[in-house]
């Protein structure tokens, strides 16, 4: 019985079943899969429920994000939507102009003015707006009492639900020509000011509006990252003699570093999109010289002037440049040791 092939226990039977069969054994398969690697069919059967759950979202992304990309062909046409009631027929029957729309763009001073305004707003928001949610998250996280922390977060988060029309109306009542600040100056013998119609301060006004409205939204992301930091790290740092500032520098900020790198890459990729609705509502008040950005330039030429091919060329350039910025920023994140948007 000692020479029998019957296992002496269930554990031994399981161990024997996991032992790979030699490639030359007649009873084993001819080809063996690498350890831990499943076939596509097995993975599909295993994850079929999850795949079915994500299928509607994938279809929506394909329908509203990727199918419209085919419409960029009108950037190389003199597109006329009135040729037919069918948009596809209008695209097929519109005359081709090649790179004429792009040549017009590069010779248009209004286009370069919009590019300059867009870049100025991006750098201002990157320097003044991007760090504020991080600082507020650190401040709220340092509050000991949970009730005070919850109330503070709710107050900061509330403006995110306001529409841009309401946000601009609030700023108009505060900083407009008949606003509270202007009336206060007049009561003390000074001339009133109208920041809402001043082209010189328009970029700072847009940044202040963005900070007030969306800083609370950014706090949530950083607070979630801070919640994942083990308390043992803070206790160990305190036992080593680190004060509050050193604990924040050596424990808190390293925990936020991956999230900061990811959001920074996404923000750089979104550099040429600085708030279409927000700026469109205030463009006429300061004039196109200060209030024209790439998004409003595309809207003005495409929707208002009906020059669809010209507007599509501007939008295509913006998309290509934004993609390049994402790739460059993600490469910089990799060089800094962070994952970025995708892994290497």
CORQUI-V675376 format. One record per residue. N is the residue number from 1. RES is the residue in three letters. PSI is psi in degrees with one decimal (* if undefined). OMEGA is omega as a letter, one per 30 degrees, with the letter a starting at -180 (NA if undefined). Layout:
n->(N;N)
res->(RES;RES)
psi->(PSI;PSI)
omega->(OMEGA;OMEGA)
//
This chain:
n->(1;2;3;4;5;6;7;8;9;10;11;12;13;14;15;16;17;18;19;20;21;22;23;24;25;26;27;28;29;30;31;32;33;34;35;36;37;38;39;40;41;42;43;44;45;46;47;48;49;50;51;52;53;54;55;56;57;58;59;60;61;62;63;64;65;66;67;68;69;70;71;72;73;74;75;76;77;78;79;80;81;82;83;84;85;86;87;88;89;90;91;92;93;94;95;96;97;98;99;100;101;102;103;104;105;106;107;108;109;110;111;112;113;114;115;116;117;118;119;120;121;122;123;124;125;126;127;128;129;130;131;132;133;134;135;136;137;138;139;140;141;142;143;144;145;146;147;148;149;150;151;152;153;154;155;156;157;158;159;160;161;162;163;164;165;166;167;168;169;170;171;172;173;174;175;176;177;178;179;180;181;182;183;184;185;186;187;188;189;190;191;192;193;194;195;196;197;198;199;200;201;202;203;204;205;206;207;208;209;210;211;212;213;214;215;216;217;218;219;220;221;222;223;224;225;226;227;228;229;230;231;232;233;234;235;236;237;238;239;240;241;242;243;244;245;246;247;248;249;250;251;252;253;254;255;256;257;258;259;260;261;262;263;264;265;266;267;268;269;270;271;272;273;274;275;276;277;278;279;280;281;282;283;284;285;286;287;288;289;290;291;292;293;294;295;296;297;298;299;300;301;302;303;304;305;306;307;308;309;310;311;312;313;314;315;316;317;318;319;320;321;322;323;324;325;326;327;328;329;330;331;332;333;334;335;336;337;338;339;340;341;342;343;344)
res->(UNK;UNK;UNK;UNK;UNK;UNK;UNK;UNK;UNK;UNK;UNK;UNK;UNK;UNK;UNK;UNK;UNK;UNK;UNK;UNK;UNK;UNK;UNK;UNK;UNK;UNK;UNK;UNK;UNK;UNK;UNK;UNK;UNK;UNK;UNK;UNK;UNK;UNK;UNK;UNK;UNK;UNK;UNK;UNK;UNK;UNK;UNK;UNK;UNK;UNK;UNK;UNK;UNK;UNK;UNK;UNK;UNK;UNK;UNK;UNK;UNK;UNK;UNK;UNK;UNK;UNK;UNK;UNK;UNK;UNK;UNK;UNK;UNK;UNK;UNK;UNK;UNK;UNK;UNK;UNK;UNK;UNK;UNK;UNK;UNK;UNK;UNK;UNK;UNK;UNK;UNK;UNK;UNK;UNK;UNK;UNK;UNK;UNK;UNK;UNK;UNK;UNK;UNK;UNK;UNK;UNK;UNK;UNK;UNK;UNK;UNK;UNK;UNK;UNK;UNK;UNK;UNK;UNK;UNK;UNK;UNK;UNK;UNK;UNK;UNK;UNK;UNK;UNK;UNK;UNK;UNK;UNK;UNK;UNK;UNK;UNK;UNK;UNK;UNK;UNK;UNK;UNK;UNK;UNK;UNK;UNK;UNK;UNK;UNK;UNK;UNK;UNK;UNK;UNK;UNK;UNK;UNK;UNK;UNK;UNK;UNK;UNK;UNK;UNK;UNK;UNK;UNK;UNK;UNK;UNK;UNK;UNK;UNK;UNK;UNK;UNK;UNK;UNK;UNK;UNK;UNK;UNK;UNK;UNK;UNK;UNK;UNK;UNK;UNK;UNK;UNK;UNK;UNK;UNK;UNK;UNK;UNK;UNK;UNK;UNK;UNK;UNK;UNK;UNK;UNK;UNK;UNK;UNK;UNK;UNK;UNK;UNK;UNK;UNK;UNK;UNK;UNK;UNK;UNK;UNK;UNK;UNK;UNK;UNK;UNK;UNK;UNK;UNK;UNK;UNK;UNK;UNK;UNK;UNK;UNK;UNK;UNK;UNK;UNK;UNK;UNK;UNK;UNK;UNK;UNK;UNK;UNK;UNK;UNK;UNK;UNK;UNK;UNK;UNK;UNK;UNK;UNK;UNK;UNK;UNK;UNK;UNK;UNK;UNK;UNK;UNK;UNK;UNK;UNK;UNK;UNK;UNK;UNK;UNK;UNK;UNK;UNK;UNK;UNK;UNK;UNK;UNK;UNK;UNK;UNK;UNK;UNK;UNK;UNK;UNK;UNK;UNK;UNK;UNK;UNK;UNK;UNK;UNK;UNK;UNK;UNK;UNK;UNK;UNK;UNK;UNK;UNK;UNK;UNK;UNK;UNK;UNK;UNK;UNK;UNK;UNK;UNK;UNK;UNK;UNK;UNK;UNK;UNK;UNK;UNK;UNK;UNK;UNK;UNK;UNK;UNK;UNK;UNK;UNK;UNK;UNK;UNK;UNK;UNK;UNK;UNK;UNK;UNK;UNK)
psi->(-21.8;-26.0;5.1;150.1;-2.4;127.4;150.1;-17.2;166.8;-37.1;-40.4;-34.9;-41.6;-40.4;-40.1;-35.3;-26.6;-12.5;123.4;145.6;140.1;149.5;-26.0;-3.0;134.3;-25.8;-15.3;164.1;158.2;-35.2;134.2;138.7;150.7;151.4;129.9;3.2;122.6;153.1;163.1;-36.8;-42.4;-41.0;-36.5;-42.6;-36.8;-39.2;19.5;-33.2;-43.4;-37.9;-40.6;-33.5;-36.2;-10.2;-45.3;-40.4;-39.9;-41.4;-39.3;-41.7;-43.5;-41.0;-41.6;-11.9;-35.6;-38.0;-40.9;-18.2;-30.8;-23.6;-9.3;-8.8;-22.3;-13.6;-19.2;15.5;164.5;79.3;133.3;106.4;-8.7;5.1;-38.6;158.6;-17.5;121.6;-36.3;-41.1;-37.3;-39.1;-41.8;-29.6;-3.0;141.8;146.0;138.4;2.0;-127.5;18.5;-39.8;-37.5;-37.0;-40.6;-38.0;-47.2;-17.8;-0.4;117.2;-28.6;-35.4;-46.0;-30.7;-39.5;-39.1;-43.5;-45.7;-38.0;-44.7;-37.8;-45.2;-37.9;-47.3;-37.7;-44.8;-30.2;-37.8;-40.7;-33.8;-43.2;-42.1;-19.7;-46.3;-33.5;-46.7;-41.2;-37.7;-41.7;-38.9;-45.6;-37.5;-24.6;-10.9;130.6;-43.2;123.9;-35.7;-43.9;-38.8;-43.5;-41.8;-41.6;-43.1;-39.4;-40.4;-42.2;-29.7;-22.2;-44.4;-16.5;-27.0;-6.9;143.7;161.6;-28.2;-44.0;-39.8;-45.2;-35.4;-39.4;-44.5;-31.8;-39.9;-23.0;-44.6;7.8;177.9;-30.1;20.9;-179.7;-43.3;-42.5;-40.6;-36.7;-39.5;-39.4;-35.7;-24.7;16.7;12.5;164.4;143.0;157.9;153.8;88.6;-27.9;-20.0;16.2;112.6;-27.7;-29.2;11.0;-40.8;-40.9;-33.1;-44.5;-41.3;-42.1;-39.9;-41.1;-39.1;-45.5;-35.4;-43.1;0.7;-37.1;-31.7;-40.5;-26.1;-35.7;-43.0;-45.7;-33.3;-35.4;-38.4;-38.1;-31.1;-21.4;-2.9;123.9;133.6;-21.7;-31.1;-42.7;-40.5;-40.3;-39.4;-38.5;-38.4;-27.6;0.5;10.9;130.5;-173.4;-41.5;-40.2;-35.4;-37.9;-38.1;-39.0;-14.2;-52.5;-52.3;-40.6;-30.9;-31.3;-13.1;-45.6;-39.6;-40.6;-42.4;-42.1;-48.0;-32.1;-40.3;-44.8;-36.4;-38.3;-40.2;-25.2;22.7;-34.1;5.0;103.8;21.4;85.4;-54.1;-42.7;-44.9;-35.2;-36.4;-21.0;3.3;-43.6;-25.6;-31.3;-9.8;156.3;-19.7;-34.5;-24.8;4.7;122.0;178.8;-39.6;-43.7;-29.6;-43.7;-43.5;-43.1;-42.3;-32.6;-46.6;-47.6;-45.6;-4.1;24.8;77.2;-40.1;-40.0;-44.2;-38.3;-35.6;-42.2;-42.1;-34.7;-41.3;-42.8;-43.0;-41.7;-43.7;-39.8;-40.8;-42.4;-39.0;-38.2;-44.6;-41.9;-46.4;-37.7;-35.9;-39.9;-39.1;-39.3;-40.6;-27.5;0.7;11.0;161.8;-39.1;-147.5;-37.1;159.5;168.4;*)
omega->(a;l;a;l;l;a;a;a;l;l;l;l;l;l;a;l;l;a;a;l;l;a;a;a;a;a;a;l;a;a;a;l;l;a;l;a;a;l;a;l;a;l;l;l;a;a;a;l;l;l;l;l;a;a;l;l;l;l;l;l;l;a;a;a;a;l;l;l;l;l;l;l;a;l;l;a;l;a;l;a;a;l;a;l;l;a;l;l;l;l;a;a;l;a;l;l;l;a;a;l;l;l;l;l;a;l;a;l;l;l;l;l;l;l;a;l;l;a;l;l;l;a;l;a;l;a;a;a;a;a;a;l;l;a;l;l;l;l;a;a;a;l;a;a;a;a;l;l;a;l;l;l;l;l;a;a;a;a;l;a;l;l;l;l;l;l;l;l;l;l;l;l;a;a;l;a;l;a;a;a;a;l;l;l;a;l;a;l;l;l;l;l;l;a;a;a;a;a;a;a;a;a;l;l;l;l;l;l;l;l;a;a;a;l;l;l;l;l;a;a;a;l;l;l;l;a;a;l;a;l;a;l;l;a;l;l;l;l;l;l;l;l;a;a;l;l;l;a;a;a;a;a;l;l;l;a;l;l;l;l;a;a;l;l;l;l;l;l;l;a;a;l;a;l;a;a;a;a;a;l;a;a;a;a;a;a;a;l;l;a;a;l;a;a;l;l;l;a;a;a;a;a;a;a;l;l;a;l;l;l;l;l;l;l;l;l;l;a;a;l;l;l;l;l;l;a;l;a;l;l;l;l;l;l;l;l;l;a;a;a;l;a;l;NA)
//
